Amino acid sequence: MPQGPRQTAEITLMGQNFVVSCAPGEEQALHEAARYFDQAMAGIQTRGRTISIDKVAMMAGLNITHELRDETRRRQELEERLAGLDARLQKALERNRTS
């Protein structure tokens, strides 16, 4: 499966710099994601317990995944509500046309 051209960007996580590849035009989104992940990791690390950076990263990833699942679930519920409202609106419009 061929991929388009890639370029690299430098991000910082927990004070360490990393060079990662990204698609052209995605640098800003990558930097925003890295900042969000870095903040999540820092929040876990500052809770006082001394744990390895690997565990901090794993816990931050798990927390972010949980946030994403919650938001995905909320979006699905809203889409279902909107579909129901749209169906009701279409029925009302149809009744209005036949009256």
C-alpha angles and dihedrals in degrees: 000000000000119000127207124251115304131206133185133248131187118234132178123224121177091344094307123113121226130185111216134174122245139169117268111272093022098091096102093048090048092051091048091050091048091051091049092049091045091052091049091051093046090050091055094044094051094056087093104252118115108230133155120272088243091059091045090053092046093050092046090050091049092049092049091048089052090051090050093049091050092050092046090051092048091049091050091051091050092048090051091050091049091049090052092048090047091052091050091048092049091051091049092049091048091050089049091052093051094046 
